[in-house]
Amino acid sequence: MKFSQAIRVRAADPDQLIELLAEWDRGQAADEIMGYIGTRLLADRDSPGDYMILAEFAEVDGDLTAAEEAERNNQRERTEAWARKLRELVEGEPEWVHYDEYYRTGLTGDLRTG
């Protein structure tokens, strides 16, 4: 089962968010994987200035779920430093929400069963 962390933010400049995410991806390429498989930035078409960051994780260590991989990632100093930079770019406090993926188009079967 995959795991997604959604971060809802309000920001004046999406280019700064994109650069922060690209910086994160470059750092991940040079670091241990820890289940991270990618990030997307979505803009709310009905509410200009509102964005959703979706960070996706998968199981890479047979002893850890994708959610546990994400939690290990959250405990790293690099991740905490990234979150501090994010807070400097956005208005207010980011809203963090966590999701287990049960279904994705293109994959067969119910993801809850493995």
Secondary structure as UniProt FT lines:
FT   STRAND          3..10
FT   HELIX           14..29
FT   TURN            34..35
FT   STRAND          36..43
FT   TURN            45..46
FT   TURN            48..49
FT   STRAND          50..57
FT   TURN            62..63
FT   HELIX           66..74
FT   HELIX           77..89
FT   STRAND          91..100
FT   TURN            105..106
FT   HELIX           111..113
//
